[in-house]
């Protein structure tokens, strides 16, 4: 046996480990949950010309929706756009049957924003990135 580390993994090798973990999980979780497809979605704030001023990107599976990122242009910050985007994302996730939304934010980003929206910290990663803290947050929808 040899251990191989690569920055360009073979698609078939990646598929092998995905199917392997599904097979393992299947022993503990019902089939309809193990093989549930991922739901990917986004919500955008756009100006009248169609330019993106902000947005949310998310992925969901099992009963959790994972907010991968939220971004707002400097001009839209403080105008309620973030709340409107989050309302749209949370509503969509709930309508799709997801029970929770989780995300991460850095110490210089949006922790107070998420906390005002009812998100609770369930974990912290100190010095990630160096000199900052990553907060892991979750909210029941």
OpenMM code with the backbone's topology and positions (N, CA, C; nanometers):
from openmm import Vec3, app, unit

residues = "UNK UNK UNK UNK UNK UNK UNK UNK UNK UNK UNK UNK UNK UNK UNK UNK UNK UNK UNK UNK UNK UNK UNK UNK UNK UNK UNK UNK UNK UNK UNK UNK UNK UNK UNK UNK UNK UNK UNK UNK UNK UNK UNK UNK UNK UNK UNK UNK UNK UNK UNK UNK UNK UNK UNK UNK UNK UNK UNK UNK UNK UNK UNK UNK UNK UNK UNK UNK UNK UNK UNK UNK UNK UNK UNK UNK UNK UNK UNK UNK UNK UNK UNK UNK UNK UNK UNK UNK UNK UNK UNK UNK UNK UNK UNK UNK UNK UNK UNK UNK UNK UNK UNK UNK UNK UNK UNK UNK UNK UNK UNK UNK UNK UNK UNK UNK UNK UNK UNK UNK UNK UNK UNK UNK UNK UNK UNK UNK UNK UNK UNK UNK UNK UNK UNK UNK UNK UNK UNK UNK UNK".split()
positions = [
    Vec3(0.0839, -0.1172, 0.0000),
    Vec3(0.0000, 0.0000, 0.0000),
    Vec3(0.0886, 0.1237, 0.0000),
    Vec3(0.0417, 0.2276, -0.0688),
    Vec3(0.1113, 0.3559, -0.0667),
    Vec3(0.0086, 0.4661, -0.0471),
    Vec3(0.0499, 0.5740, 0.0123),
    Vec3(-0.0349, 0.6915, 0.0327),
    Vec3(0.0022, 0.7938, -0.0731),
    Vec3(-0.0970, 0.8458, -0.1393),
    Vec3(-0.0747, 0.9428, -0.2462),
    Vec3(-0.1515, 1.0710, -0.2148),
    Vec3(-0.0840, 1.1836, -0.2189),
    Vec3(-0.1474, 1.3138, -0.2029),
    Vec3(-0.1384, 1.3853, -0.3368),
    Vec3(-0.2512, 1.4419, -0.3819),
    Vec3(-0.2519, 1.5080, -0.5119),
    Vec3(-0.3404, 1.6320, -0.5094),
    Vec3(-0.3044, 1.7304, -0.5872),
    Vec3(-0.3882, 1.8491, -0.6024),
    Vec3(-0.4773, 1.8381, -0.7258),
    Vec3(-0.4664, 1.7266, -0.7962),
    Vec3(-0.5530, 1.7034, -0.9129),
    Vec3(-0.6027, 1.5588, -0.9100),
    Vec3(-0.6943, 1.5292, -0.8163),
    Vec3(-0.7413, 1.3920, -0.8017),
    Vec3(-0.8193, 1.3441, -0.9232),
    Vec3(-0.8079, 1.2158, -0.9503),
    Vec3(-0.8786, 1.1495, -1.0582),
    Vec3(-1.0274, 1.1420, -1.0226),
    Vec3(-1.1138, 1.1721, -1.1184),
    Vec3(-1.2585, 1.1718, -1.0967),
    Vec3(-1.3072, 1.0355, -1.0465),
    Vec3(-1.2549, 0.9283, -1.1024),
    Vec3(-1.2955, 0.7938, -1.0601),
    Vec3(-1.2527, 0.7636, -0.9174),
    Vec3(-1.1351, 0.8113, -0.8781),
    Vec3(-1.0890, 0.7912, -0.7407),
    Vec3(-1.1802, 0.8648, -0.6424),
    Vec3(-1.2201, 0.9865, -0.6789),
    Vec3(-1.3118, 1.0624, -0.5935),
    Vec3(-1.4465, 0.9918, -0.5827),
    Vec3(-1.4937, 0.9373, -0.6921),
    Vec3(-1.6205, 0.8635, -0.6928),
    Vec3(-1.6112, 0.7399, -0.6028),
    Vec3(-1.4974, 0.6729, -0.6028),
    Vec3(-1.4776, 0.5544, -0.5194),
    Vec3(-1.4925, 0.5883, -0.3712),
    Vec3(-1.4317, 0.6993, -0.3272),
    Vec3(-1.4435, 0.7318, -0.1847),
    Vec3(-1.5837, 0.7824, -0.1506),
    Vec3(-1.6503, 0.8506, -0.2449),
    Vec3(-1.7892, 0.8936, -0.2213),
    Vec3(-1.8803, 0.7723, -0.2043),
    Vec3(-1.8670, 0.6755, -0.2931),
    Vec3(-1.9499, 0.5547, -0.2846),
    Vec3(-1.9138, 0.4728, -0.1607),
    Vec3(-1.7866, 0.4745, -0.1238),
    Vec3(-1.7443, 0.4020, -0.0045),
    Vec3(-1.8083, 0.4567, 0.1214),
    Vec3(-1.8119, 0.5892, 0.1359),
    Vec3(-1.8729, 0.6476, 0.2571),
    Vec3(-2.0241, 0.6296, 0.2531),
    Vec3(-2.0850, 0.6340, 0.1343),
    Vec3(-2.2288, 0.6082, 0.1252),
    Vec3(-2.2602, 0.4664, 0.1719),
    Vec3(-2.1785, 0.3706, 0.1304),
    Vec3(-2.1984, 0.2313, 0.1705),
    Vec3(-2.1858, 0.2157, 0.3218),
    Vec3(-2.0844, 0.2802, 0.3789),
    Vec3(-2.0667, 0.2750, 0.5245),
    Vec3(-2.1861, 0.3396, 0.5946),
    Vec3(-2.2266, 0.4588, 0.5485),
    Vec3(-2.3376, 0.5316, 0.6118),
    Vec3(-2.4681, 0.4532, 0.6031),
    Vec3(-2.4848, 0.3789, 0.4959),
    Vec3(-2.6068, 0.3037, 0.4722),
    Vec3(-2.6337, 0.2022, 0.5835),
    Vec3(-2.5298, 0.1606, 0.6536),
    Vec3(-2.5457, 0.0674, 0.7651),
    Vec3(-2.6088, 0.1351, 0.8863),
    Vec3(-2.6085, 0.2690, 0.8874),
    Vec3(-2.6541, 0.3436, 1.0046),
    Vec3(-2.7699, 0.4395, 0.9749),
    Vec3(-2.7913, 0.4719, 0.8478),
    Vec3(-2.8908, 0.5711, 0.8078),
    Vec3(-2.9763, 0.5098, 0.6972),
    Vec3(-3.1061, 0.5394, 0.6955),
    Vec3(-3.1923, 0.4840, 0.5893),
    Vec3(-3.1442, 0.5229, 0.4488),
    Vec3(-3.1711, 0.4350, 0.3513),
    Vec3(-3.1281, 0.4572, 0.2128),
    Vec3(-3.1712, 0.5922, 0.1577),
    Vec3(-3.2964, 0.6335, 0.1861),
    Vec3(-3.3447, 0.7581, 0.1279),
    Vec3(-3.2675, 0.8787, 0.1801),
    Vec3(-3.2048, 0.8652, 0.2946),
    Vec3(-3.1215, 0.9731, 0.3488),
    Vec3(-2.9796, 0.9623, 0.2938),
    Vec3(-2.9246, 0.8428, 0.2911),
    Vec3(-2.7880, 0.8225, 0.2426),
    Vec3(-2.7727, 0.8717, 0.0993),
    Vec3(-2.8701, 0.8412, 0.0144),
    Vec3(-2.8588, 0.8726, -0.1279),
    Vec3(-2.9352, 0.9988, -0.1684),
    Vec3(-2.9749, 1.0774, -0.0685),
    Vec3(-3.0438, 1.2028, -0.0966),
    Vec3(-2.9514, 1.2952, -0.1762),
    Vec3(-2.9984, 1.3508, -0.2857),
    Vec3(-2.9118, 1.4395, -0.3649),
    Vec3(-2.8885, 1.5734, -0.2942),
    Vec3(-2.7744, 1.6325, -0.3207),
    Vec3(-2.7457, 1.7657, -0.2684),
    Vec3(-2.8353, 1.8664, -0.3385),
    Vec3(-2.8766, 1.9670, -0.2653),
    Vec3(-2.9513, 2.0789, -0.3219),
    Vec3(-2.8583, 2.1990, -0.3190),
    Vec3(-2.8297, 2.2544, -0.4353),
    Vec3(-2.7447, 2.3739, -0.4440),
    Vec3(-2.8331, 2.4890, -0.4883),
    Vec3(-2.8163, 2.6045, -0.4226),
    Vec3(-2.8953, 2.7194, -0.4648),
    Vec3(-2.8236, 2.8483, -0.4281),
    Vec3(-2.8735, 2.9562, -0.4853),
    Vec3(-2.8194, 3.0885, -0.4579),
    Vec3(-2.9335, 3.1886, -0.4587),
    Vec3(-2.9117, 3.3006, -0.3928),
    Vec3(-3.0045, 3.4144, -0.3955),
    Vec3(-2.9193, 3.5373, -0.4253),
    Vec3(-2.9691, 3.6222, -0.5138),
    Vec3(-2.8922, 3.7392, -0.5556),
    Vec3(-2.9695, 3.8684, -0.5340),
    Vec3(-2.8977, 3.9739, -0.5038),
    Vec3(-2.9509, 4.1106, -0.5058),
    Vec3(-2.8871, 4.1762, -0.6271),
    Vec3(-2.9725, 4.2252, -0.7187),
    Vec3(-2.9219, 4.2851, -0.8422),
    Vec3(-2.9793, 4.4248, -0.8623),
    Vec3(-2.9022, 4.5093, -0.9274),
    Vec3(-2.9525, 4.6424, -0.9610),
    Vec3(-3.0380, 4.6340, -1.0881),
    Vec3(-3.0919, 4.7462, -1.1305),
    Vec3(-3.1809, 4.7484, -1.2473),
    Vec3(-3.1139, 4.7037, -1.3760),
    Vec3(-2.9817, 4.7106, -1.3798),
    Vec3(-2.9071, 4.6673, -1.4982),
    Vec3(-2.8650, 4.5203, -1.4909),
    Vec3(-2.9027, 4.4519, -1.3817),
    Vec3(-2.8694, 4.3101, -1.3673),
    Vec3(-2.7351, 4.2827, -1.3025),
    Vec3(-2.6693, 4.3874, -1.2532),
    Vec3(-2.5401, 4.3691, -1.1857),
    Vec3(-2.5619, 4.3142, -1.0450),
    Vec3(-2.4843, 4.2149, -1.0074),
    Vec3(-2.4953, 4.1541, -0.8755),
    Vec3(-2.4369, 4.2483, -0.7709),
    Vec3(-2.5196, 4.2816, -0.6714),
    Vec3(-2.4786, 4.3694, -0.5621),
    Vec3(-2.4541, 4.2917, -0.4342),
    Vec3(-2.4966, 4.1673, -0.4347),
    Vec3(-2.4789, 4.0819, -0.3182),
    Vec3(-2.5415, 3.9469, -0.3447),
    Vec3(-2.5125, 3.8520, -0.2578),
    Vec3(-2.5717, 3.7206, -0.2782),
    Vec3(-2.5361, 3.6208, -0.1709),
    Vec3(-2.6075, 3.5107, -0.1778),
    Vec3(-2.5909, 3.3972, -0.0884),
    Vec3(-2.5695, 3.2748, -0.1756),
    Vec3(-2.4755, 3.1901, -0.1367),
    Vec3(-2.4559, 3.0606, -0.2027),
    Vec3(-2.4703, 2.9531, -0.0949),
    Vec3(-2.5490, 2.8498, -0.1258),
    Vec3(-2.5752, 2.7467, -0.0253),
    Vec3(-2.5833, 2.6083, -0.0890),
    Vec3(-2.5659, 2.5100, -0.0039),
    Vec3(-2.5745, 2.3695, -0.0407),
    Vec3(-2.6481, 2.3012, 0.0737),
    Vec3(-2.7331, 2.2053, 0.0417),
    Vec3(-2.8094, 2.1403, 0.1482),
    Vec3(-2.8188, 1.9904, 0.1220),
    Vec3(-2.8108, 1.9144, 0.2283),
    Vec3(-2.8330, 1.7703, 0.2217),
    Vec3(-2.8655, 1.7233, 0.3617),
    Vec3(-2.9233, 1.6025, 0.3657),
    Vec3(-2.9816, 1.5490, 0.4874),
    Vec3(-3.0788, 1.6545, 0.5388),
    Vec3(-3.0733, 1.6970, 0.6603),
    Vec3(-3.1707, 1.7976, 0.7047),
    Vec3(-3.1057, 1.9328, 0.7351),
    Vec3(-2.9838, 1.9534, 0.6835),
    Vec3(-2.9123, 2.0787, 0.7065),
    Vec3(-2.8869, 2.1528, 0.5761),
    Vec3(-2.9030, 2.2832, 0.5819),
    Vec3(-2.8647, 2.3707, 0.4721),
    Vec3(-2.7366, 2.4410, 0.5163),
    Vec3(-2.6369, 2.4376, 0.4326),
    Vec3(-2.5077, 2.4970, 0.4661),
    Vec3(-2.4913, 2.6252, 0.3856),
    Vec3(-2.4920, 2.7357, 0.4547),
    Vec3(-2.4690, 2.8647, 0.3916),
    Vec3(-2.3191, 2.8763, 0.3683),
    Vec3(-2.2790, 2.8643, 0.2428),
    Vec3(-2.1369, 2.8652, 0.2095),
    Vec3(-2.0791, 3.0056, 0.2123),
    Vec3(-2.1561, 3.1016, 0.1623),
    Vec3(-2.1074, 3.2393, 0.1687),
    Vec3(-2.2208, 3.3383, 0.1519),
    Vec3(-2.2006, 3.4540, 0.2111),
    Vec3(-2.2879, 3.5703, 0.1978),
    Vec3(-2.1956, 3.6869, 0.1692),
    Vec3(-2.2244, 3.7594, 0.0615),
    Vec3(-2.1432, 3.8754, 0.0263),
    Vec3(-2.2348, 3.9909, -0.0117),
    Vec3(-2.1965, 4.1116, 0.0322),
    Vec3(-2.2667, 4.2345, -0.0042),
    Vec3(-2.1655, 4.3360, -0.0529),
    Vec3(-2.1995, 4.4074, -0.1595),
    Vec3(-2.1119, 4.5149, -0.2055),
    Vec3(-2.1102, 4.6248, -0.0992),
    Vec3(-2.0071, 4.7026, -0.0988),
    Vec3(-1.9955, 4.8107, -0.0006),
    Vec3(-2.1171, 4.9027, -0.0040),
    Vec3(-2.1702, 4.9290, -0.1221),
    Vec3(-2.2835, 5.0210, -0.1369),
    Vec3(-2.4133, 4.9674, -0.0767),
    Vec3(-2.4258, 4.8364, -0.0624),
    Vec3(-2.5514, 4.7796, -0.0116),
    Vec3(-2.5472, 4.7490, 0.1378),
    Vec3(-2.4301, 4.7540, 0.1976),
    Vec3(-2.4200, 4.7212, 0.3408),
    Vec3(-2.4971, 4.8229, 0.4255),
    Vec3(-2.5635, 4.7707, 0.5281),
    Vec3(-2.6376, 4.8566, 0.6195),
    Vec3(-2.7738, 4.8986, 0.5675),
    Vec3(-2.8191, 4.8431, 0.4557),
    Vec3(-2.9477, 4.8811, 0.3975),
    Vec3(-3.0531, 4.7699, 0.4075),
    Vec3(-3.0234, 4.6648, 0.4814),
    Vec3(-3.1192, 4.5556, 0.4968),
    Vec3(-3.1128, 4.4502, 0.3874),
    Vec3(-3.0196, 4.4657, 0.2934),
    Vec3(-3.0085, 4.3703, 0.1830),
    Vec3(-2.9672, 4.2324, 0.2347),
    Vec3(-2.8756, 4.2289, 0.3291),
    Vec3(-2.8321, 4.1014, 0.3866),
    Vec3(-2.9475, 4.0258, 0.4494),
    Vec3(-3.0320, 4.0963, 0.5223),
    Vec3(-3.1490, 4.0320, 0.5831),
    Vec3(-3.2452, 3.9802, 0.4774),
    Vec3(-3.2655, 4.0559, 0.3705),
    Vec3(-3.3544, 4.0105, 0.2636),
    Vec3(-3.2989, 3.8851, 0.1960),
    Vec3(-3.1691, 3.8826, 0.1722),
    Vec3(-3.1071, 3.7640, 0.1124),
    Vec3(-3.1187, 3.6438, 0.2057),
    Vec3(-3.0923, 3.6654, 0.3335),
    Vec3(-3.1024, 3.5556, 0.4301),
    Vec3(-3.2462, 3.5080, 0.4438),
    Vec3(-3.3426, 3.6011, 0.4441),
    Vec3(-3.4841, 3.5612, 0.4487),
    Vec3(-3.5160, 3.4703, 0.3304),
    Vec3(-3.4695, 3.5096, 0.2118),
    Vec3(-3.4964, 3.4305, 0.0911),
    Vec3(-3.4325, 3.2927, 0.1018),
    Vec3(-3.3069, 3.2872, 0.1460),
    Vec3(-3.2360, 3.1589, 0.1566),
    Vec3(-3.2998, 3.0688, 0.2620),
    Vec3(-3.3325, 3.1243, 0.3774),
    Vec3(-3.3922, 3.0440, 0.4842),
    Vec3(-3.5313, 2.9950, 0.4450),
    Vec3(-3.6086, 3.0807, 0.3791),
    Vec3(-3.7424, 3.0409, 0.3344),
    Vec3(-3.7322, 2.9281, 0.2321),
    Vec3(-3.6430, 2.9421, 0.1346),
    Vec3(-3.6243, 2.8377, 0.0340),
    Vec3(-3.5843, 2.7061, 0.1007),
    Vec3(-3.4868, 2.7120, 0.1914),
    Vec3(-3.4400, 2.5906, 0.2593),
    Vec3(-3.5536, 2.5237, 0.3366),
    Vec3(-3.6305, 2.6031, 0.4063),
    Vec3(-3.7419, 2.5485, 0.4842),
    Vec3(-3.8462, 2.4861, 0.3913),
    Vec3(-3.8779, 2.5546, 0.2801),
    Vec3(-3.9749, 2.5006, 0.1838),
    Vec3(-3.9269, 2.3696, 0.1218),
    Vec3(-3.7960, 2.3514, 0.1123),
    Vec3(-3.7398, 2.2283, 0.0577),
    Vec3(-3.7324, 2.1172, 0.1618),
    Vec3(-3.7720, 2.1483, 0.2855),
    Vec3(-3.7773, 2.0470, 0.3898),
    Vec3(-3.6555, 2.0399, 0.4802),
    Vec3(-3.5677, 2.1383, 0.4716),
    Vec3(-3.4502, 2.1383, 0.5580),
    Vec3(-3.4856, 2.2004, 0.6932),
    Vec3(-3.4289, 2.1457, 0.7990),
    Vec3(-3.4646, 2.1877, 0.9344),
    Vec3(-3.3692, 2.2877, 0.9967),
    Vec3(-3.2463, 2.2905, 0.9482),
    Vec3(-3.1436, 2.3757, 1.0086),
    Vec3(-3.0628, 2.4472, 0.9003),
    Vec3(-3.0073, 2.5608, 0.9388),
    Vec3(-2.9141, 2.6336, 0.8532),
    Vec3(-2.7879, 2.6499, 0.9370),
    Vec3(-2.6746, 2.6177, 0.8765),
    Vec3(-2.5491, 2.6397, 0.9473),
    Vec3(-2.4525, 2.7153, 0.8581),
    Vec3(-2.3595, 2.7853, 0.9214),
    Vec3(-2.2624, 2.8640, 0.8466),
    Vec3(-2.1386, 2.8866, 0.9319),
    Vec3(-2.0402, 2.9454, 0.8702),
    Vec3(-1.9190, 2.9882, 0.9399),
    Vec3(-1.8960, 3.1340, 0.9070),
    Vec3(-1.8402, 3.2067, 1.0017),
    Vec3(-1.8043, 3.3457, 0.9780),
    Vec3(-1.6765, 3.3760, 1.0550),
    Vec3(-1.5985, 3.4659, 1.0030),
    Vec3(-1.4724, 3.5016, 1.0669),
    Vec3(-1.4934, 3.6158, 1.1655),
    Vec3(-1.4026, 3.6315, 1.2588),
    Vec3(-1.4169, 3.7307, 1.3651),
    Vec3(-1.4317, 3.8731, 1.3125),
    Vec3(-1.3846, 3.9013, 1.1922),
    Vec3(-1.3978, 4.0360, 1.1355),
    Vec3(-1.5153, 4.0459, 1.0381),
    Vec3(-1.5956, 3.9405, 1.0301),
    Vec3(-1.7062, 3.9396, 0.9341),
    Vec3(-1.8408, 3.9657, 1.0024),
    Vec3(-1.9317, 3.8702, 1.0016),
    Vec3(-2.0724, 3.8971, 1.0311),
    Vec3(-2.1299, 3.8249, 1.1531),
    Vec3(-2.0483, 3.7917, 1.2516),
    Vec3(-2.1000, 3.7190, 1.3690),
    Vec3(-2.2194, 3.7899, 1.4332),
    Vec3(-2.2123, 3.9203, 1.4625),
    Vec3(-2.3292, 3.9869, 1.5230),
    Vec3(-2.4540, 3.9824, 1.4339),
    Vec3(-2.4350, 3.9915, 1.3036),
    Vec3(-2.5464, 3.9840, 1.2092),
    Vec3(-2.6182, 3.8502, 1.2228),
    Vec3(-2.5430, 3.7413, 1.2215),
    Vec3(-2.6042, 3.6092, 1.2325),
    Vec3(-2.6698, 3.5897, 1.3688),
    Vec3(-2.6048, 3.6359, 1.4739),
    Vec3(-2.6623, 3.6215, 1.6079),
    Vec3(-2.7950, 3.6962, 1.6190),
    Vec3(-2.8061, 3.8140, 1.5592),
    Vec3(-2.9332, 3.8881, 1.5598),
    Vec3(-3.0419, 3.8112, 1.4865),
    Vec3(-3.0024, 3.7280, 1.3932),
    Vec3(-3.0979, 3.6480, 1.3166),
    Vec3(-3.1304, 3.5146, 1.3860),
    Vec3(-3.0769, 3.4937, 1.5060),
    Vec3(-3.1091, 3.3737, 1.5822),
    Vec3(-3.0106, 3.2599, 1.5698),
    Vec3(-2.8976, 3.2834, 1.5056),
    Vec3(-2.7939, 3.1797, 1.4945),
    Vec3(-2.7183, 3.1697, 1.6266),
    Vec3(-2.6847, 3.0476, 1.6633),
    Vec3(-2.6107, 3.0203, 1.7870),
    Vec3(-2.4751, 2.9603, 1.7525),
    Vec3(-2.3742, 3.0013, 1.8269),
    Vec3(-2.2394, 2.9476, 1.8070),
    Vec3(-2.2332, 2.8059, 1.8631),
    Vec3(-2.1848, 2.7123, 1.7813),
    Vec3(-2.1651, 2.5758, 1.8301),
    Vec3(-2.0186, 2.5352, 1.8261),
    Vec3(-1.9344, 2.6232, 1.7777),
    Vec3(-1.7923, 2.5914, 1.7746),
    Vec3(-1.7086, 2.7110, 1.7341),
    Vec3(-1.5835, 2.7074, 1.7727),
    Vec3(-1.4879, 2.8124, 1.7376),
    Vec3(-1.3558, 2.7484, 1.6969),
    Vec3(-1.2946, 2.8049, 1.5940),
    Vec3(-1.1617, 2.7606, 1.5517),
    Vec3(-1.0664, 2.8780, 1.5717),
    Vec3(-0.9878, 2.8744, 1.6805),
    Vec3(-0.8960, 2.9859, 1.7059),
    Vec3(-0.7815, 2.9889, 1.6050),
    Vec3(-0.7372, 3.1091, 1.5761),
    Vec3(-0.6219, 3.1307, 1.4883),
    Vec3(-0.6438, 3.0716, 1.3489),
    Vec3(-0.7703, 3.0799, 1.3008),
    Vec3(-0.8049, 3.0303, 1.1673),
    Vec3(-0.8942, 3.1308, 1.0979),
    Vec3(-0.8437, 3.2108, 1.0052),
    Vec3(-0.7032, 3.2164, 0.9642),
    Vec3(-0.6181, 3.2829, 1.0715),
    Vec3(-0.4889, 3.2748, 1.0575),
    Vec3(-0.3949, 3.3235, 1.1586),
    Vec3(-0.4339, 3.4634, 1.2060),
    Vec3(-0.4458, 3.4779, 1.3372),
    Vec3(-0.4795, 3.6057, 1.3974),
    Vec3(-0.6284, 3.6320, 1.4099),
    Vec3(-0.7114, 3.5377, 1.3657),
    Vec3(-0.8574, 3.5543, 1.3686),
    Vec3(-0.9229, 3.4278, 1.4224),
    Vec3(-1.0535, 3.4344, 1.4394),
    Vec3(-1.1317, 3.3195, 1.4866),
    Vec3(-1.2389, 3.2895, 1.3827),
    Vec3(-1.2613, 3.1614, 1.3544),
    Vec3(-1.3748, 3.1194, 1.2738),
    Vec3(-1.4823, 3.0710, 1.3693),
    Vec3(-1.6028, 3.1257, 1.3543),
    Vec3(-1.7166, 3.0864, 1.4350),
    Vec3(-1.8086, 2.9985, 1.3516),
    Vec3(-1.8517, 2.8887, 1.4111),
    Vec3(-1.9472, 2.7979, 1.3471),
    Vec3(-2.0833, 2.8236, 1.4123),
    Vec3(-2.1834, 2.8510, 1.3304),
    Vec3(-2.3137, 2.8891, 1.3819),
    Vec3(-2.4240, 2.8029, 1.3206),
    Vec3(-2.5348, 2.7884, 1.3939),
    Vec3(-2.6472, 2.7097, 1.3466),
    Vec3(-2.7774, 2.7754, 1.3914),
    Vec3(-2.8812, 2.7545, 1.3115),
    Vec3(-3.0140, 2.8069, 1.3430),
    Vec3(-3.1167, 2.7025, 1.3028),
    Vec3(-3.2132, 2.6773, 1.3902),
    Vec3(-3.3255, 2.5909, 1.3532),
    Vec3(-3.4228, 2.6745, 1.2724),
    Vec3(-3.4628, 2.6204, 1.1584),
    Vec3(-3.5537, 2.6950, 1.0689),
    Vec3(-3.6995, 2.6790, 1.1095),
] * unit.nanometer
topology = app.Topology()
chain = topology.addChain("A")
for resn in residues:
    res = topology.addResidue(resn, chain)
    for name in ("N", "CA", "C"):
        topology.addAtom(name, app.Element.getBySymbol(name[0]), res)
